[in-house]
Structure formats: structure tokens, C-alpha cells
């Protein structure tokens, strides 16, 4: 019994794909896209799903209000009074 031929390594595939033109790569993606619904779903997920969230602009922090500074002191005095 013969062992199955090992598949090409990713490095080999990468070299092969980088040697192809943009048009050839688009044709390859098109052919894979129409081959199965799983491939179609995969391509949709990769293209339509954002890779990272767009950074939102941060609003500047407001300085703490005067009451926010006083509240811890009042709590401290209340615990001392108990």
C-alpha cells in the first residue's frame, strides 16, 4: 500500500501564489467562490466582516466635580463618627 502524496506546504503555496498576477488570483477566487456554498460563505465572511473596529474619537475627560472631591472626605468623617 502506498502512502498518499504529502500536500504542498504553505510556504510552497505562498511562493506559487505570489508569482501569479492579480487577474489570475481573482479568477482563482471566483472559481473557488462558485464551487461550493461553504466557499461562498467563507469569502463573504472574510470580505464583509471588519477585521478591526474603527477607532472612535475620545471625548476629553471632564475634570472631577467639586462634590466628587468632597464625598470621600464625608464618608471618612462619617466612619470616624461611628
PDB file of N, CA, C and O in Angstrom:
ATOM      1  N   UNK A   1       0.839  -1.183   0.000  1.00  0.00           N
ATOM      2  CA  UNK A   1       0.000   0.000   0.000  1.00  0.00           C
ATOM      3  C   UNK A   1       0.885   1.248   0.000  1.00  0.00           C
ATOM      4  O   UNK A   1       1.787   1.363   0.830  1.00  0.00           O
ATOM      5  N   UNK A   2       0.643   2.161  -0.899  1.00  0.00           N
ATOM      6  CA  UNK A   2       1.462   3.373  -0.982  1.00  0.00           C
ATOM      7  C   UNK A   2       0.843   4.459  -0.125  1.00  0.00           C
ATOM      8  O   UNK A   2      -0.377   4.563  -0.004  1.00  0.00           O
ATOM      9  N   UNK A   3       1.701   5.255   0.460  1.00  0.00           N
ATOM     10  CA  UNK A   3       1.203   6.368   1.274  1.00  0.00           C
ATOM     11  C   UNK A   3       0.791   7.510   0.360  1.00  0.00           C
ATOM     12  O   UNK A   3       1.372   7.697  -0.708  1.00  0.00           O
ATOM     13  N   UNK A   4      -0.221   8.279   0.783  1.00  0.00           N
ATOM     14  CA  UNK A   4      -0.652   9.394  -0.068  1.00  0.00           C
ATOM     15  C   UNK A   4       0.444  10.443  -0.188  1.00  0.00           C
ATOM     16  O   UNK A   4       1.239  10.648   0.729  1.00  0.00           O
ATOM     17  N   UNK A   5       0.463  11.090  -1.327  1.00  0.00           N
ATOM     18  CA  UNK A   5       1.460  12.122  -1.581  1.00  0.00           C
ATOM     19  C   UNK A   5       1.216  13.293  -0.624  1.00  0.00           C
ATOM     20  O   UNK A   5       0.094  13.794  -0.544  1.00  0.00           O
ATOM     21  N   UNK A   6       2.242  13.735   0.098  1.00  0.00           N
ATOM     22  CA  UNK A   6       2.024  14.846   1.039  1.00  0.00           C
ATOM     23  C   UNK A   6       1.623  16.117   0.293  1.00  0.00           C
ATOM     24  O   UNK A   6       2.122  16.403  -0.795  1.00  0.00           O
ATOM     25  N   UNK A   7       0.721  16.862   0.897  1.00  0.00           N
ATOM     26  CA  UNK A   7       0.283  18.094   0.251  1.00  0.00           C
ATOM     27  C   UNK A   7       1.384  19.144   0.333  1.00  0.00           C
ATOM     28  O   UNK A   7       2.285  19.064   1.168  1.00  0.00           O
ATOM     29  N   UNK A   8       1.293  20.100  -0.529  1.00  0.00           N
ATOM     30  CA  UNK A   8       2.300  21.160  -0.582  1.00  0.00           C
ATOM     31  C   UNK A   8       2.259  21.971   0.709  1.00  0.00           C
ATOM     32  O   UNK A   8       1.194  22.217   1.277  1.00  0.00           O
ATOM     33  N   UNK A   9       3.411  22.369   1.146  1.00  0.00           N
ATOM     34  CA  UNK A   9       3.468  23.169   2.360  1.00  0.00           C
ATOM     35  C   UNK A   9       2.943  24.577   2.074  1.00  0.00           C
ATOM     36  O   UNK A   9       2.866  25.007   0.923  1.00  0.00           O
ATOM     37  N   UNK A  10       2.585  25.282   3.147  1.00  0.00           N
ATOM     38  CA  UNK A  10       2.071  26.641   2.980  1.00  0.00           C
ATOM     39  C   UNK A  10       3.123  27.540   2.340  1.00  0.00           C
ATOM     40  O   UNK A  10       2.791  28.392   1.515  1.00  0.00           O
ATOM     41  N   UNK A  11       4.382  27.358   2.711  1.00  0.00           N
ATOM     42  CA  UNK A  11       5.437  28.193   2.136  1.00  0.00           C
ATOM     43  C   UNK A  11       5.515  27.996   0.620  1.00  0.00           C
ATOM     44  O   UNK A  11       5.701  28.954  -0.131  1.00  0.00           O
ATOM     45  N   UNK A  12       5.371  26.753   0.186  1.00  0.00           N
ATOM     46  CA  UNK A  12       5.409  26.482  -1.251  1.00  0.00           C
ATOM     47  C   UNK A  12       4.202  27.129  -1.943  1.00  0.00           C
ATOM     48  O   UNK A  12       4.338  27.761  -2.990  1.00  0.00           O
ATOM     49  N   UNK A  13       3.018  26.958  -1.337  1.00  0.00           N
ATOM     50  CA  UNK A  13       1.810  27.555  -1.915  1.00  0.00           C
ATOM     51  C   UNK A  13       1.926  29.074  -1.954  1.00  0.00           C
ATOM     52  O   UNK A  13       1.514  29.714  -2.922  1.00  0.00           O
ATOM     53  N   UNK A  14       2.483  29.636  -0.906  1.00  0.00           N
ATOM     54  CA  UNK A  14       2.630  31.089  -0.849  1.00  0.00           C
ATOM     55  C   UNK A  14       3.531  31.591  -1.976  1.00  0.00           C
ATOM     56  O   UNK A  14       3.217  32.571  -2.652  1.00  0.00           O
ATOM     57  N   UNK A  15       4.648  30.905  -2.162  1.00  0.00           N
ATOM     58  CA  UNK A  15       5.551  31.292  -3.254  1.00  0.00           C
ATOM     59  C   UNK A  15       4.847  31.188  -4.602  1.00  0.00           C
ATOM     60  O   UNK A  15       4.993  32.062  -5.455  1.00  0.00           O
ATOM     61  N   UNK A  16       4.084  30.117  -4.786  1.00  0.00           N
ATOM     62  CA  UNK A  16       3.381  29.909  -6.038  1.00  0.00           C
ATOM     63  C   UNK A  16       2.338  31.004  -6.259  1.00  0.00           C
ATOM     64  O   UNK A  16       2.214  31.528  -7.366  1.00  0.00           O
ATOM     65  N   UNK A  17       1.590  31.350  -5.211  1.00  0.00           N
ATOM     66  CA  UNK A  17       0.548  32.373  -5.345  1.00  0.00           C
ATOM     67  C   UNK A  17       1.131  33.770  -5.565  1.00  0.00           C
ATOM     68  O   UNK A  17       0.556  34.570  -6.304  1.00  0.00           O
ATOM     69  N   UNK A  18       2.257  34.066  -4.936  1.00  0.00           N
ATOM     70  CA  UNK A  18       2.849  35.396  -5.128  1.00  0.00           C
ATOM     71  C   UNK A  18       3.396  35.569  -6.540  1.00  0.00           C
ATOM     72  O   UNK A  18       3.590  36.692  -7.005  1.00  0.00           O
ATOM     73  N   UNK A  19       3.641  34.463  -7.211  1.00  0.00           N
ATOM     74  CA  UNK A  19       4.135  34.575  -8.585  1.00  0.00           C
ATOM     75  C   UNK A  19       3.011  34.825  -9.590  1.00  0.00           C
ATOM     76  O   UNK A  19       3.280  35.132 -10.751  1.00  0.00           O
ATOM     77  N   UNK A  20       1.763  34.699  -9.158  1.00  0.00           N
ATOM     78  CA  UNK A  20       0.619  34.883 -10.051  1.00  0.00           C
ATOM     79  C   UNK A  20       0.251  36.356 -10.176  1.00  0.00           C
ATOM     80  O   UNK A  20       0.542  37.161  -9.291  1.00  0.00           O
ATOM     81  N   UNK A  21      -0.386  36.688 -11.277  1.00  0.00           N
ATOM     82  CA  UNK A  21      -0.831  38.066 -11.489  1.00  0.00           C
ATOM     83  C   UNK A  21      -2.127  38.300 -10.707  1.00  0.00           C
ATOM     84  O   UNK A  21      -2.776  37.358 -10.253  1.00  0.00           O
ATOM     85  N   UNK A  22      -2.481  39.562 -10.563  1.00  0.00           N
ATOM     86  CA  UNK A  22      -3.707  39.918  -9.844  1.00  0.00           C
ATOM     87  C   UNK A  22      -4.927  39.314 -10.531  1.00  0.00           C
ATOM     88  O   UNK A  22      -5.842  38.829  -9.864  1.00  0.00           O
ATOM     89  N   UNK A  23      -4.942  39.341 -11.841  1.00  0.00           N
ATOM     90  CA  UNK A  23      -6.069  38.790 -12.601  1.00  0.00           C
ATOM     91  C   UNK A  23      -6.194  37.283 -12.372  1.00  0.00           C
ATOM     92  O   UNK A  23      -7.301  36.768 -12.218  1.00  0.00           O
ATOM     93  N   UNK A  24      -5.064  36.580 -12.350  1.00  0.00           N
ATOM     94  CA  UNK A  24      -5.089  35.134 -12.110  1.00  0.00           C
ATOM     95  C   UNK A  24      -5.610  34.823 -10.707  1.00  0.00           C
ATOM     96  O   UNK A  24      -6.365  33.869 -10.518  1.00  0.00           O
ATOM     97  N   UNK A  25      -5.210  35.622  -9.739  1.00  0.00           N
ATOM     98  CA  UNK A  25      -5.679  35.408  -8.369  1.00  0.00           C
ATOM     99  C   UNK A  25      -7.177  35.671  -8.239  1.00  0.00           C
ATOM    100  O   UNK A  25      -7.885  34.934  -7.554  1.00  0.00           O
ATOM    101  N   UNK A  26      -7.649  36.716  -8.895  1.00  0.00           N
ATOM    102  CA  UNK A  26      -9.093  36.997  -8.873  1.00  0.00           C
ATOM    103  C   UNK A  26      -9.882  35.880  -9.541  1.00  0.00           C
ATOM    104  O   UNK A  26     -10.963  35.519  -9.074  1.00  0.00           O
ATOM    105  N   UNK A  27      -9.355  35.334 -10.623  1.00  0.00           N
ATOM    106  CA  UNK A  27     -10.020  34.205 -11.285  1.00  0.00           C
ATOM    107  C   UNK A  27     -10.045  32.980 -10.371  1.00  0.00           C
ATOM    108  O   UNK A  27     -11.040  32.257 -10.330  1.00  0.00           O
ATOM    109  N   UNK A  28      -8.968  32.750  -9.650  1.00  0.00           N
ATOM    110  CA  UNK A  28      -8.917  31.630  -8.709  1.00  0.00           C
ATOM    111  C   UNK A  28      -9.973  31.799  -7.612  1.00  0.00           C
ATOM    112  O   UNK A  28     -10.684  30.852  -7.273  1.00  0.00           O
ATOM    113  N   UNK A  29     -10.067  32.999  -7.067  1.00  0.00           N
ATOM    114  CA  UNK A  29     -11.069  33.261  -6.030  1.00  0.00           C
ATOM    115  C   UNK A  29     -12.472  33.090  -6.588  1.00  0.00           C
ATOM    116  O   UNK A  29     -13.344  32.526  -5.926  1.00  0.00           O
ATOM    117  N   UNK A  30     -12.690  33.571  -7.792  1.00  0.00           N
ATOM    118  CA  UNK A  30     -14.008  33.410  -8.434  1.00  0.00           C
ATOM    119  C   UNK A  30     -14.360  31.940  -8.593  1.00  0.00           C
ATOM    120  O   UNK A  30     -15.479  31.528  -8.290  1.00  0.00           O
ATOM    121  N   UNK A  31     -13.395  31.143  -9.074  1.00  0.00           N
ATOM    122  CA  UNK A  31     -13.649  29.711  -9.271  1.00  0.00           C
ATOM    123  C   UNK A  31     -13.948  29.013  -7.941  1.00  0.00           C
ATOM    124  O   UNK A  31     -14.848  28.177  -7.867  1.00  0.00           O
ATOM    125  N   UNK A  32     -13.210  29.348  -6.914  1.00  0.00           N
ATOM    126  CA  UNK A  32     -13.466  28.756  -5.597  1.00  0.00           C
ATOM    127  C   UNK A  32     -14.809  29.221  -5.049  1.00  0.00           C
ATOM    128  O   UNK A  32     -15.517  28.449  -4.403  1.00  0.00           O
ATOM    129  N   UNK A  33     -15.158  30.458  -5.297  1.00  0.00           N
ATOM    130  CA  UNK A  33     -16.413  31.058  -4.820  1.00  0.00           C
ATOM    131  C   UNK A  33     -17.619  30.293  -5.363  1.00  0.00           C
ATOM    132  O   UNK A  33     -18.553  30.007  -4.614  1.00  0.00           O
ATOM    133  N   UNK A  34     -17.611  29.961  -6.647  1.00  0.00           N
ATOM    134  CA  UNK A  34     -18.766  29.299  -7.253  1.00  0.00           C
ATOM    135  C   UNK A  34     -18.743  27.785  -7.057  1.00  0.00           C
ATOM    136  O   UNK A  34     -19.728  27.115  -7.366  1.00  0.00           O
ATOM    137  N   UNK A  35     -17.649  27.237  -6.553  1.00  0.00           N
ATOM    138  CA  UNK A  35     -17.512  25.796  -6.409  1.00  0.00           C
ATOM    139  C   UNK A  35     -18.456  25.217  -5.356  1.00  0.00           C
ATOM    140  O   UNK A  35     -19.150  24.238  -5.628  1.00  0.00           O
ATOM    141  N   UNK A  36     -18.492  25.802  -4.166  1.00  0.00           N
ATOM    142  CA  UNK A  36     -19.376  25.304  -3.101  1.00  0.00           C
ATOM    143  C   UNK A  36     -19.965  26.476  -2.326  1.00  0.00           C
ATOM    144  O   UNK A  36     -19.438  27.589  -2.339  1.00  0.00           O
ATOM    145  N   UNK A  37     -21.071  26.189  -1.653  1.00  0.00           N
ATOM    146  CA  UNK A  37     -21.677  27.245  -0.827  1.00  0.00           C
ATOM    147  C   UNK A  37     -20.804  27.539   0.393  1.00  0.00           C
ATOM    148  O   UNK A  37     -20.802  28.667   0.887  1.00  0.00           O
ATOM    149  N   UNK A  38     -20.061  26.543   0.888  1.00  0.00           N
ATOM    150  CA  UNK A  38     -19.146  26.790   2.010  1.00  0.00           C
ATOM    151  C   UNK A  38     -18.079  27.806   1.618  1.00  0.00           C
ATOM    152  O   UNK A  38     -17.761  28.707   2.395  1.00  0.00           O
ATOM    153  N   UNK A  39     -17.530  27.664   0.424  1.00  0.00           N
ATOM    154  CA  UNK A  39     -16.534  28.626  -0.054  1.00  0.00           C
ATOM    155  C   UNK A  39     -17.145  30.016  -0.181  1.00  0.00           C
ATOM    156  O   UNK A  39     -16.527  31.018   0.178  1.00  0.00           O
ATOM    157  N   UNK A  40     -18.374  30.056  -0.700  1.00  0.00           N
ATOM    158  CA  UNK A  40     -19.069  31.334  -0.877  1.00  0.00           C
ATOM    159  C   UNK A  40     -19.267  32.012   0.483  1.00  0.00           C
ATOM    160  O   UNK A  40     -19.014  33.207   0.634  1.00  0.00           O
ATOM    161  N   UNK A  41     -19.723  31.230   1.469  1.00  0.00           N
ATOM    162  CA  UNK A  41     -19.914  31.773   2.813  1.00  0.00           C
ATOM    163  C   UNK A  41     -18.598  32.251   3.414  1.00  0.00           C
ATOM    164  O   UNK A  41     -18.550  33.292   4.069  1.00  0.00           O
ATOM    165  N   UNK A  42     -17.528  31.483   3.188  1.00  0.00           N
ATOM    166  CA  UNK A  42     -16.218  31.861   3.703  1.00  0.00           C
ATOM    167  C   UNK A  42     -15.747  33.190   3.113  1.00  0.00           C
ATOM    168  O   UNK A  42     -15.273  34.066   3.836  1.00  0.00           O
ATOM    169  N   UNK A  43     -15.881  33.329   1.804  1.00  0.00           N
ATOM    170  CA  UNK A  43     -15.456  34.572   1.144  1.00  0.00           C
ATOM    171  C   UNK A  43     -16.282  35.746   1.656  1.00  0.00           C
ATOM    172  O   UNK A  43     -15.740  36.821   1.916  1.00  0.00           O
ATOM    173  N   UNK A  44     -17.596  35.545   1.803  1.00  0.00           N
ATOM    174  CA  UNK A  44     -18.444  36.615   2.325  1.00  0.00           C
ATOM    175  C   UNK A  44     -18.008  37.008   3.736  1.00  0.00           C
ATOM    176  O   UNK A  44     -17.931  38.193   4.060  1.00  0.00           O
ATOM    177  N   UNK A  45     -17.723  36.009   4.571  1.00  0.00           N
ATOM    178  CA  UNK A  45     -17.319  36.291   5.950  1.00  0.00           C
ATOM    179  C   UNK A  45     -15.994  37.047   5.988  1.00  0.00           C
ATOM    180  O   UNK A  45     -15.825  37.957   6.800  1.00  0.00           O
ATOM    181  N   UNK A  46     -15.061  36.682   5.125  1.00  0.00           N
ATOM    182  CA  UNK A  46     -13.758  37.339   5.124  1.00  0.00           C
ATOM    183  C   UNK A  46     -13.823  38.759   4.592  1.00  0.00           C
ATOM    184  O   UNK A  46     -13.107  39.641   5.066  1.00  0.00           O
ATOM    185  N   UNK A  47     -14.680  38.979   3.609  1.00  0.00           N
ATOM    186  CA  UNK A  47     -14.738  40.292   2.965  1.00  0.00           C
ATOM    187  C   UNK A  47     -15.670  41.241   3.709  1.00  0.00           C
ATOM    188  O   UNK A  47     -15.371  42.428   3.837  1.00  0.00           O
ATOM    189  N   UNK A  48     -16.794  40.729   4.198  1.00  0.00           N
ATOM    190  CA  UNK A  48     -17.803  41.594   4.795  1.00  0.00           C
ATOM    191  C   UNK A  48     -17.619  41.817   6.288  1.00  0.00           C
ATOM    192  O   UNK A  48     -18.222  42.733   6.847  1.00  0.00           O
ATOM    193  N   UNK A  49     -16.801  41.003   6.950  1.00  0.00           N
ATOM    194  CA  UNK A  49     -16.576  41.165   8.382  1.00  0.00           C
ATOM    195  C   UNK A  49     -15.401  42.104   8.594  1.00  0.00           C
ATOM    196  O   UNK A  49     -14.306  41.846   8.094  1.00  0.00           O
ATOM    197  N   UNK A  50     -15.612  43.184   9.326  1.00  0.00           N
ATOM    198  CA  UNK A  50     -14.483  44.087   9.581  1.00  0.00           C
ATOM    199  C   UNK A  50     -13.435  43.397  10.443  1.00  0.00           C
ATOM    200  O   UNK A  50     -13.768  42.692  11.395  1.00  0.00           O
ATOM    201  N   UNK A  51     -12.192  43.601  10.109  1.00  0.00           N
ATOM    202  CA  UNK A  51     -11.099  42.982  10.853  1.00  0.00           C
ATOM    203  C   UNK A  51     -10.868  43.659  12.192  1.00  0.00           C
ATOM    204  O   UNK A  51     -10.528  43.000  13.175  1.00  0.00           O
ATOM    205  N   UNK A  52     -11.049  44.948  12.233  1.00  0.00           N
ATOM    206  CA  UNK A  52     -10.897  45.665  13.492  1.00  0.00           C
ATOM    207  C   UNK A  52     -11.890  46.808  13.514  1.00  0.00           C
ATOM    208  O   UNK A  52     -12.324  47.306  12.476  1.00  0.00           O
ATOM    209  N   UNK A  53     -12.230  47.202  14.704  1.00  0.00           N
ATOM    210  CA  UNK A  53     -13.175  48.301  14.830  1.00  0.00           C
ATOM    211  C   UNK A  53     -12.497  49.607  14.459  1.00  0.00           C
ATOM    212  O   UNK A  53     -11.310  49.807  14.715  1.00  0.00           O
ATOM    213  N   UNK A  54     -13.258  50.473  13.862  1.00  0.00           N
ATOM    214  CA  UNK A  54     -12.752  51.791  13.526  1.00  0.00           C
ATOM    215  C   UNK A  54     -12.625  52.563  14.831  1.00  0.00           C
ATOM    216  O   UNK A  54     -13.590  52.655  15.589  1.00  0.00           O
ATOM    217  N   UNK A  55     -11.460  53.112  15.101  1.00  0.00           N
ATOM    218  CA  UNK A  55     -11.309  53.821  16.372  1.00  0.00           C
ATOM    219  C   UNK A  55     -12.251  55.020  16.451  1.00  0.00           C
ATOM    220  O   UNK A  55     -12.368  55.809  15.514  1.00  0.00           O
ATOM    221  N   UNK A  56     -12.899  55.126  17.569  1.00  0.00           N
ATOM    222  CA  UNK A  56     -13.790  56.261  17.763  1.00  0.00           C
ATOM    223  C   UNK A  56     -13.008  57.381  18.421  1.00  0.00           C
ATOM    224  O   UNK A  56     -12.027  57.148  19.127  1.00  0.00           O
ATOM    225  N   UNK A  57     -13.454  58.580  18.181  1.00  0.00           N
ATOM    226  CA  UNK A  57     -12.765  59.702  18.794  1.00  0.00           C
ATOM    227  C   UNK A  57     -13.145  59.757  20.265  1.00  0.00           C
ATOM    228  O   UNK A  57     -14.317  59.639  20.623  1.00  0.00           O
ATOM    229  N   UNK A  58     -12.161  59.934  21.091  1.00  0.00           N
ATOM    230  CA  UNK A  58     -12.406  60.005  22.526  1.00  0.00           C
ATOM    231  C   UNK A  58     -12.794  61.413  22.909  1.00  0.00           C
ATOM    232  O   UNK A  58     -12.237  62.402  22.433  1.00  0.00           O
ATOM    233  N   UNK A  59     -13.760  61.458  23.779  1.00  0.00           N
ATOM    234  CA  UNK A  59     -14.123  62.761  24.305  1.00  0.00           C
ATOM    235  C   UNK A  59     -13.205  63.056  25.482  1.00  0.00           C
ATOM    236  O   UNK A  59     -12.843  62.169  26.255  1.00  0.00           O
ATOM    237  N   UNK A  60     -12.849  64.302  25.593  1.00  0.00           N
ATOM    238  CA  UNK A  60     -11.944  64.655  26.674  1.00  0.00           C
ATOM    239  C   UNK A  60     -12.633  64.442  28.013  1.00  0.00           C
ATOM    240  O   UNK A  60     -13.836  64.657  28.166  1.00  0.00           O
ATOM    241  N   UNK A  61     -11.816  64.005  28.986  1.00  0.00           N
ATOM    242  CA  UNK A  61     -12.364  63.768  30.319  1.00  0.00           C
ATOM    243  C   UNK A  61     -12.695  65.097  30.971  1.00  0.00           C
ATOM    244  O   UNK A  61     -11.953  66.076  30.884  1.00  0.00           O
ATOM    245  N   UNK A  62     -13.831  65.082  31.619  1.00  0.00           N
ATOM    246  CA  UNK A  62     -14.207  66.276  32.362  1.00  0.00           C
ATOM    247  C   UNK A  62     -13.468  66.255  33.687  1.00  0.00           C
ATOM    248  O   UNK A  62     -13.259  65.186  34.261  1.00  0.00           O
ATOM    249  N   UNK A  63     -13.078  67.390  34.169  1.00  0.00           N
ATOM    250  CA  UNK A  63     -12.438  67.402  35.485  1.00  0.00           C
ATOM    251  C   UNK A  63     -13.467  66.997  36.539  1.00  0.00           C
ATOM    252  O   UNK A  63     -14.653  67.296  36.393  1.00  0.00           O
ATOM    253  N   UNK A  64     -13.024  66.321  37.598  1.00  0.00           N
ATOM    254  CA  UNK A  64     -13.972  65.894  38.622  1.00  0.00           C
ATOM    255  C   UNK A  64     -14.693  67.092  39.232  1.00  0.00           C
ATOM    256  O   UNK A  64     -14.114  68.156  39.450  1.00  0.00           O
ATOM    257  N   UNK A  65     -15.970  66.878  39.497  1.00  0.00           N
ATOM    258  CA  UNK A  65     -16.756  67.970  40.079  1.00  0.00           C
ATOM    259  C   UNK A  65     -16.309  68.201  41.516  1.00  0.00           C
ATOM    260  O   UNK A  65     -15.636  67.364  42.117  1.00  0.00           O
ATOM    261  N   UNK A  66     -16.690  69.335  42.045  1.00  0.00           N
ATOM    262  CA  UNK A  66     -16.293  69.665  43.421  1.00  0.00           C
ATOM    263  C   UNK A  66     -16.923  68.702  44.419  1.00  0.00           C
ATOM    264  O   UNK A  66     -16.324  68.414  45.455  1.00  0.00           O
ATOM    265  N   UNK A  67     -18.119  68.199  44.127  1.00  0.00           N
ATOM    266  CA  UNK A  67     -18.744  67.242  45.043  1.00  0.00           C
ATOM    267  C   UNK A  67     -18.041  65.898  45.009  1.00  0.00           C
ATOM    268  O   UNK A  67     -18.002  65.201  46.023  1.00  0.00           O
ATOM    269  N   UNK A  68     -17.485  65.519  43.868  1.00  0.00           N
ATOM    270  CA  UNK A  68     -16.770  64.252  43.770  1.00  0.00           C
ATOM    271  C   UNK A  68     -15.531  64.263  44.650  1.00  0.00           C
ATOM    272  O   UNK A  68     -15.111  63.217  45.146  1.00  0.00           O
ATOM    273  N   UNK A  69     -14.951  65.421  44.843  1.00  0.00           N
ATOM    274  CA  UNK A  69     -13.784  65.531  45.722  1.00  0.00           C
ATOM    275  C   UNK A  69     -14.186  65.488  47.183  1.00  0.00           C
ATOM    276  O   UNK A  69     -13.411  65.029  48.023  1.00  0.00           O
ATOM    277  N   UNK A  70     -15.382  65.957  47.503  1.00  0.00           N
ATOM    278  CA  UNK A  70     -15.818  66.076  48.893  1.00  0.00           C
ATOM    279  C   UNK A  70     -16.396  64.766  49.422  1.00  0.00           C
ATOM    280  O   UNK A  70     -16.253  64.467  50.608  1.00  0.00           O
ATOM    281  N   UNK A  71     -17.036  63.988  48.573  1.00  0.00           N
ATOM    282  CA  UNK A  71     -17.731  62.770  49.009  1.00  0.00           C
ATOM    283  C   UNK A  71     -16.812  61.822  49.776  1.00  0.00           C
ATOM    284  O   UNK A  71     -17.221  61.348  50.835  1.00  0.00           O
ATOM    285  N   UNK A  72     -15.598  61.514  49.315  1.00  0.00           N
ATOM    286  CA  UNK A  72     -14.739  60.605  50.094  1.00  0.00           C
ATOM    287  C   UNK A  72     -14.430  61.155  51.491  1.00  0.00           C
ATOM    288  O   UNK A  72     -14.367  60.392  52.455  1.00  0.00           O
ATOM    289  N   UNK A  73     -14.242  62.450  51.603  1.00  0.00           N
ATOM    290  CA  UNK A  73     -13.966  63.057  52.914  1.00  0.00           C
ATOM    291  C   UNK A  73     -15.169  62.902  53.845  1.00  0.00           C
ATOM    292  O   UNK A  73     -15.011  62.594  55.026  1.00  0.00           O
ATOM    293  N   UNK A  74     -16.365  63.117  53.308  1.00  0.00           N
ATOM    294  CA  UNK A  74     -17.591  62.993  54.112  1.00  0.00           C
ATOM    295  C   UNK A  74     -17.742  61.556  54.591  1.00  0.00           C
ATOM    296  O   UNK A  74     -18.095  61.320  55.746  1.00  0.00           O
ATOM    297  N   UNK A  75     -17.477  60.592  53.707  1.00  0.00           N
ATOM    298  CA  UNK A  75     -17.538  59.172  54.097  1.00  0.00           C
ATOM    299  C   UNK A  75     -16.531  58.874  55.193  1.00  0.00           C
ATOM    300  O   UNK A  75     -16.837  58.166  56.153  1.00  0.00           O
ATOM    301  N   UNK A  76     -15.340  59.410  55.048  1.00  0.00           N
ATOM    302  CA  UNK A  76     -14.294  59.179  56.037  1.00  0.00           C
ATOM    303  C   UNK A  76     -14.714  59.760  57.395  1.00  0.00           C
ATOM    304  O   UNK A  76     -14.531  59.111  58.425  1.00  0.00           O
ATOM    305  N   UNK A  77     -15.265  60.954  57.405  1.00  0.00           N
ATOM    306  CA  UNK A  77     -15.723  61.576  58.648  1.00  0.00           C
ATOM    307  C   UNK A  77     -16.900  60.791  59.245  1.00  0.00           C
ATOM    308  O   UNK A  77     -17.004  60.655  60.464  1.00  0.00           O
ATOM    309  N   UNK A  78     -17.784  60.277  58.380  1.00  0.00           N
ATOM    310  CA  UNK A  78     -18.917  59.506  58.878  1.00  0.00           C
ATOM    311  C   UNK A  78     -18.460  58.220  59.552  1.00  0.00           C
ATOM    312  O   UNK A  78     -19.003  57.834  60.587  1.00  0.00           O
ATOM    313  N   UNK A  79     -17.460  57.552  58.970  1.00  0.00           N
ATOM    314  CA  UNK A  79     -16.964  56.336  59.608  1.00  0.00           C
ATOM    315  C   UNK A  79     -16.260  56.651  60.906  1.00  0.00           C
ATOM    316  O   UNK A  79     -16.315  55.850  61.838  1.00  0.00           O
ATOM    317  N   UNK A  80     -15.603  57.786  60.998  1.00  0.00           N
ATOM    318  CA  UNK A  80     -14.929  58.169  62.242  1.00  0.00           C
ATOM    319  C   UNK A  80     -15.976  58.493  63.315  1.00  0.00           C
ATOM    320  O   UNK A  80     -15.754  58.207  64.492  1.00  0.00           O
ATOM    321  N   UNK A  81     -17.091  59.073  62.932  1.00  0.00           N
ATOM    322  CA  UNK A  81     -18.117  59.430  63.889  1.00  0.00           C
ATOM    323  C   UNK A  81     -18.791  58.184  64.483  1.00  0.00           C
ATOM    324  O   UNK A  81     -19.228  58.203  65.633  1.00  0.00           O
ATOM    325  N   UNK A  82     -18.870  57.129  63.715  1.00  0.00           N
ATOM    326  CA  UNK A  82     -19.485  55.896  64.202  1.00  0.00           C
ATOM    327  C   UNK A  82     -18.608  55.318  65.272  1.00  0.00           C
ATOM    328  O   UNK A  82     -18.927  54.269  65.833  1.00  0.00           O
TER     329      UNK A  82
END
